[in-house]
Amino acid sequence: MEPGTIDNLSILYQSSDFIVVNKHWDIRIDSKMWYETLTLQSQLKYRFPELADPDTYYGFRFCHQLDFSTSGALCVALNKAAAGSAYKCGREGQWY
């Protein structure tokens, strides 16, 4: 499988409240290490600069996590209300 790049972000679903992406197996969701510039966070900012929220620490509200070497669907909330709904679903075990 090819390594991830800044422009190969695969979008599985998009609405006004959420984006669901297919996280690549070799890309971290975010990183505080200066040498790790390719992250899901940077891919999202590259593809959707207008959706980045400067009021959040990472620029996006990740609804859950996937390990670094794990690929798969990852949900990103695009506003506070959607993030709150996702948090509530996760807390109550209603993801499925």
N, C-alpha and C positions, 0 to 999 in steps of 0.2 A: 504494500500500500504506500502511496506517495506521501511524503511529509506535508504537513499543513503549510499554507502560505497566507499572507495577509488578505488575499482576495478570493480564497476558495471557501468562503462561509456558505454552508448549505442551509437555506431557510425551509423549514418544514411547514410552518404555519405563521401567519401574521394577521393581526387585527389592531384595532386602535388601543387595546389594552395589553396585548401580549405578543411576543415573538417566540417561537419555538425553533431552535436551531439544532442541527446535528453536530454536536461537538466532536471535533477530530481527536483521535487517540493520542496525538503527541503535542497537544496544545493545552496549557493550563487555563483555567477560567480567568485568573488574575495573578499578578505577581508584584511583589515589592522589590524584587531584585533588578537592579539597573540593567543587567545584561540580558534579561528575559523580556524582549520587546514584543515578541509575537505571542499574544494571549487572545482568548476569546473576547476579552474586553477591547483590545486594540482592533480586532477584526470587526466588532460591532461599531466602534467609532469610525472606522474606515468606511464601512458600508452605509451606516446610518448616522452621520454626524449630527443631523438635526434632531435625533431622538435621544442623544446623550443628555443626561440630567446633571448639571454641575452641582446640584445640591446633594448628590449622593457621593459616597466615598469612591466608588468604582465607576461612576458615570451611568451605571445601569443597575437595576434591582434584580439580582439573580434569585429565582424562587427556590432553588435547591442547588446541590453541588454534585459533581461527578469527579471521581478521582482523575489524576493527571493522565494515566494510561488507559482510561476508560472512554470509549466513544459512546454516543447515544444522544437521545433527545434531551435538551435542556431548555427550560422555560425561563423567559425574562419578562418581568412585568414592566410596563412602560409608564406607569403612574402609581401614586401612593394607594389609591383605592384598589387597583388591581393587585398590587403587592399585598395589601391587607387581606383580600379575598383568598389569594394563594396561600398565605401564611395560615389562615383559618382552616382551609381545606387540609393542609399538611398536618396541622396540629390535631385535627379531628379524624385523621386517617381517611379522608375522602378523596385522595388522589386518583383512585381507581374507579 
